Amino acid sequence: MPVDEFGEYILLTNFFAYVERFAARFGCDVTGVGRPMQAATNSAGLSIVNFGIGSPNAAIIMDLLTARRPKGVLFLGKCGGLKKTSEIGHFILPIGAIRGEGTSDDYFPPEVPALPSFKLHKFVSQKLAERNLEYRTGVVYTTNRRVWEHDEAFRTRLAELTCIAIDMETATIFIVGHRNEISRGALLLISDVPITPDGIKTEESDARVTREWADLHLQIGVDAMTQIGEHGEPIKHFQY
């Protein structure tokens, strides 16, 4: 999609279904069907991009977006809940992410924390509160590992780190956004609770989560990133 067809605010997702739902709602075209990173932009100037799965893809899209210099980027992703009180369908607005994926090491030293843009997250939290939706805040662990659920040493480590959830992209989006001076945030949907015996994600359970909560997830993102330019606090960047 030509750079000038991207809006000033961007929604990122891992799922083509989110792009399809967005396009159907606003009656806009989807660019790149059958290719990586399908995208669409509505008449209000809000774009959505399916960048795929994993931290390398997250870094790529945050680098590519420097060509557009968006005013804000919100990642609508899914995550695994790591607390016994986690419930599928709850939202998590992470206050930070642990950089367990490795990709972010190419952008900043390990001492640099992976953080969202506070004012962007503050506005998203207001949209959740307006709907009386329950959400959690906390630290997310981002990893490139697959099938870690049966690795007891890794599970113990996660517990020691007091993480609230686990995913594969959040820390990378935060760090590369920081490097590229792009305001960024993440609203994560708990799609599974992998620390419980019957809580590991399956194709069937993931389809059920998408069916029951994807529209609400997308709607919150659309509301937040459509209204933040008019009603949100201005976001400024420090120069490094």
HUKA-V696946 format. One record per residue. RES is the residue in one letter. SS is DSSP state (alpha for helix, beta for strand, coil for the rest). PSI is psi in whole degrees, 0 to 359 (* if undefined). NEAR is the number of other ideal C-beta (glycine too) atoms within 12 Angstrom. Layout:
res-><RES	RES>
ss-><SS	SS>
psi-><PSI	PSI>
near-><NEAR	NEAR>
This chain:
res-><M	P	V	D	E	F	G	E	Y	I	L	L	T	N	F	F	A	Y	V	E	R	F	A	A	R	F	G	C	D	V	T	G	V	G	R	P	M	Q	A	A	T	N	S	A	G	L	S	I	V	N	F	G	I	G	S	P	N	A	A	I	I	M	D	L	L	T	A	R	R	P	K	G	V	L	F	L	G	K	C	G	G	L	K	K	T	S	E	I	G	H	F	I	L	P	I	G	A	I	R	G	E	G	T	S	D	D	Y	F	P	P	E	V	P	A	L	P	S	F	K	L	H	K	F	V	S	Q	K	L	A	E	R	N	L	E	Y	R	T	G	V	V	Y	T	T	N	R	R	V	W	E	H	D	E	A	F	R	T	R	L	A	E	L	T	C	I	A	I	D	M	E	T	A	T	I	F	I	V	G	H	R	N	E	I	S	R	G	A	L	L	L	I	S	D	V	P	I	T	P	D	G	I	K	T	E	E	S	D	A	R	V	T	R	E	W	A	D	L	H	L	Q	I	G	V	D	A	M	T	Q	I	G	E	H	G	E	P	I	K	H	F	Q	Y>
ss-><coil	coil	alpha	alpha	alpha	coil	coil	coil	beta	beta	beta	beta	beta	coil	coil	alpha	alpha	alpha	alpha	alpha	alpha	alpha	alpha	alpha	alpha	alpha	coil	coil	coil	coil	beta	coil	coil	coil	coil	coil	coil	coil	beta	beta	beta	coil	coil	coil	coil	beta	beta	beta	beta	beta	coil	coil	coil	coil	alpha	alpha	alpha	alpha	alpha	alpha	alpha	alpha	alpha	alpha	alpha	alpha	alpha	coil	coil	coil	coil	beta	beta	beta	beta	beta	beta	beta	beta	beta	beta	coil	coil	coil	coil	coil	coil	coil	coil	coil	beta	beta	coil	coil	coil	beta	beta	beta	beta	beta	coil	coil	alpha	alpha	alpha	alpha	coil	coil	coil	coil	coil	coil	coil	beta	coil	coil	coil	alpha	alpha	alpha	alpha	alpha	alpha	alpha	alpha	alpha	alpha	alpha	alpha	alpha	coil	coil	coil	coil	beta	beta	coil	coil	beta	beta	beta	beta	beta	coil	coil	coil	coil	coil	coil	coil	coil	alpha	alpha	alpha	alpha	alpha	alpha	alpha	alpha	alpha	coil	coil	coil	coil	beta	beta	beta	coil	coil	alpha	alpha	alpha	alpha	alpha	alpha	alpha	alpha	alpha	alpha	coil	coil	coil	coil	beta	beta	beta	beta	beta	beta	beta	beta	beta	coil	coil	coil	coil	coil	coil	coil	coil	coil	coil	alpha	alpha	alpha	alpha	alpha	alpha	alpha	alpha	alpha	alpha	alpha	alpha	alpha	alpha	alpha	alpha	alpha	alpha	alpha	alpha	alpha	alpha	alpha	alpha	alpha	alpha	alpha	alpha	alpha	coil	coil	coil	coil	coil	coil	coil	coil	coil>
psi-><132	146	320	358	354	143	178	341	142	135	133	144	167	3	127	330	326	321	319	316	320	311	321	321	318	359	37	163	151	126	139	20	132	359	168	150	62	149	158	152	132	179	343	357	24	130	155	140	129	103	0	203	140	156	325	318	324	318	319	312	323	332	316	327	350	339	334	334	60	156	342	146	130	124	122	95	173	157	166	130	137	8	148	338	357	139	135	133	348	155	148	129	93	135	348	170	140	133	75	6	338	325	319	344	340	355	323	154	158	340	342	121	150	106	149	172	119	314	328	314	325	319	319	320	325	321	323	317	323	332	3	38	139	132	160	152	155	190	134	141	124	129	156	358	144	155	46	351	336	8	101	323	319	319	320	320	317	319	320	328	355	37	147	337	170	140	191	2	335	311	321	316	318	314	314	327	320	314	319	6	48	126	132	155	177	132	110	142	125	116	346	165	81	351	353	149	321	16	0	137	137	169	320	314	324	323	323	319	314	317	321	331	351	319	318	317	310	320	318	316	317	312	313	312	347	323	344	326	327	323	347	165	142	140	123	154	140	149	139	*>
near-><27	12	16	13	22	32	34	25	41	50	48	52	44	39	31	28	27	38	37	25	31	41	28	18	23	25	12	25	21	30	23	22	17	9	13	19	31	31	39	38	33	30	15	22	25	37	47	49	44	37	41	26	26	27	39	24	30	45	38	26	42	42	24	27	39	21	18	29	23	38	31	42	51	48	57	49	47	40	45	41	37	39	27	12	16	31	23	29	28	33	40	48	44	41	29	32	47	35	38	32	37	22	32	37	22	19	28	24	12	17	10	20	20	42	29	40	35	22	24	40	37	24	36	46	29	23	33	29	17	17	18	8	25	17	34	30	26	30	35	47	40	42	38	27	25	17	12	24	25	14	16	12	12	24	24	13	20	31	18	13	24	16	36	37	49	48	47	38	48	54	49	47	56	48	40	42	43	31	27	29	23	36	40	46	47	50	49	52	43	41	40	33	29	37	30	20	9	13	23	25	28	15	12	12	23	24	16	17	33	30	17	16	30	32	22	27	45	38	26	34	44	34	30	42	42	34	23	37	23	17	17	29	18	16	27	12	19	8	5	10>
